[in-house]
Amino acid sequence: MWLYILLVALAWALGWLVRDRQTLPSVKDKHVFITGCDSGFGNLLARRLARRGYRVLAACLTQDGADGLQRGCPGHLRTILLDVTRSDSVRRAAEWVRAEVGEKGLFGLVNNAGVTRPMGPTEWMGVEDYRRALAVNALGAVEVTLALLGPLKRARGRVVNTSSVLGRLPAAGGGYCPSKACLEAFSDNLRRDMYHFGVKVSIVEPGFFKTPATDLESIEGSLRQLWGRLAPETRLSYGEDFFHKYLKVQRLIMTALCDGDLTKVTRCVEHALGARHPRTRYSAGWDAKLLWLPASYLPACLVDFVLATILPKPAHRVR
């Protein structure tokens, strides 16, 4: 009995490996639109795809980002300025993409634009901190996708949404985790709705990587700003010692977990675009695979205890 189960599991695993390695015969002349290409994952991905022969349409927030990306980039790459929080900007970018792809349609859409800060204790946040993260990370991706579904359906293309392990397991307050959880739900619904149109939808869930978003000085500056704007009674309930210990914990976590190899993320996106059978979800980074993903399946009370133990205790707790 156990031998039979083992053989079936082995056959399934081998079949999955063979299926996972099958690629499209050619990616030449396939248009891919990528948001958030000023730096980090988007910038590296645009360069790698252009080098492989894709016709890359890269959206940047700033002109400096667009100029820097085009400078010395091999292959076919064109840029446009895009602010995903503005409907008029999204509309102009979508019209530009339709003109670029023509009747062939859009083969790939990579929703990569995102913001991380501010992140910290929930009580330190204001509602605008949540609105900003949701506007960029969730609603921006939704609006861009809806604007380009026509060209995507025409090409039977792919949508790849860059989420985060923190979309599965929220480990900090602020709008980042809820926005990524929202993006995951949108991606799952979109994948099912687009099934009969031949449009495939994948989610990439990176762990912690060294990018401008995880720069320690910027993170500490953001936390100091949050601390400085707290009401005196709220600051008193936490205590100065809590603030300094919290900074130290964040420094230790980012130093221990952040991976400098951004290609671990871009390779996942490249597979989702170039594989004959793209995966539904990709986990990028050792911490995503060995820490965050397994922890997301543990009982909530156990995860709560561990995370609460790692963080410092406030000075005054209401009884």
LINMO-V444778 format. One record per backbone hydrogen bond with DSSP energy under -0.5 kcal/mol. NH is the residue of the N-H (numbers start at 1). CO is the residue of the C=O. Records with the same first field share a line. If there is no record, write none. Layout:
# LINMO-V444778
NH = CO  CO
This chain:
# LINMO-V444778
5 = 1
6 = 2
7 = 3
8 = 4
9 = 5
10 = 6
11 = 7
12 = 8
13 = 9
14 = 10
15 = 11
16 = 12
17 = 13
18 = 14
19 = 15
20 = 16
21 = 17
22 = 19
24 = 274
29 = 53
30 = 27
31 = 29
32 = 55
33 = 108
34 = 32  57
35 = 110
37 = 59
42 = 39
43 = 39
44 = 40
45 = 41
46 = 42
47 = 43
48 = 44
49 = 45
50 = 46
51 = 47
52 = 48
53 = 49  50
54 = 49
55 = 30
56 = 54  76
57 = 32
58 = 56  78
59 = 34
60 = 58  80
66 = 62
67 = 63
68 = 64
69 = 65
70 = 66
71 = 67
72 = 70
73 = 70
77 = 75
78 = 56
80 = 58
82 = 60
84 = 82
86 = 83
87 = 85
90 = 86
91 = 87
92 = 88
93 = 89
94 = 90
95 = 91
96 = 92
97 = 93
98 = 94
99 = 95
100 = 96
101 = 97
102 = 98
104 = 101
105 = 102
106 = 151
107 = 31  105
108 = 31
109 = 158
110 = 33
111 = 109  160
112 = 110
120 = 173
124 = 121
125 = 122
129 = 126
130 = 126
131 = 127
132 = 128
133 = 129
134 = 130
135 = 131
136 = 132
137 = 133
138 = 133  134
139 = 134
140 = 134  135
141 = 136
142 = 138
143 = 139
144 = 140
145 = 141
146 = 142
147 = 143
148 = 144  145
149 = 146
152 = 148
153 = 149
154 = 150
155 = 151
156 = 152  153
157 = 152
158 = 107
159 = 200
160 = 109
161 = 159  202
162 = 111  160
163 = 161  204
165 = 206
167 = 164
168 = 165
169 = 165
173 = 120
178 = 174
179 = 175
180 = 176
181 = 177
182 = 178
183 = 179
184 = 180
185 = 181
186 = 182
187 = 183
188 = 184
189 = 185
190 = 186
191 = 187
192 = 188
193 = 189
194 = 190
195 = 192
197 = 194
198 = 194  195
199 = 194
200 = 157  198
202 = 159
203 = 280
204 = 161
205 = 203  282
206 = 204
207 = 284
209 = 207
210 = 259
211 = 209
214 = 211
215 = 212
219 = 215
220 = 216
221 = 217
222 = 218
223 = 219
224 = 220
225 = 221
226 = 222
227 = 223
228 = 224
229 = 225
230 = 227
235 = 231
236 = 232
237 = 233
238 = 234
239 = 235
243 = 239
244 = 240
245 = 241
246 = 242
247 = 243
248 = 244
249 = 245
250 = 246
251 = 247
252 = 248
253 = 249
254 = 250
255 = 251
256 = 252
257 = 253
258 = 254
259 = 208
262 = 260
264 = 261
265 = 262
266 = 262
267 = 263
269 = 265
270 = 266
271 = 267
272 = 268
273 = 269
274 = 270
275 = 271
276 = 22
277 = 22
278 = 275
282 = 203
284 = 205  282
289 = 285
290 = 286
291 = 287
292 = 287
293 = 288
295 = 291
296 = 292
297 = 294
298 = 295
302 = 299
303 = 299
304 = 300
305 = 301
306 = 302
307 = 303
308 = 304
309 = 305
310 = 306
311 = 307
315 = 238
316 = 237
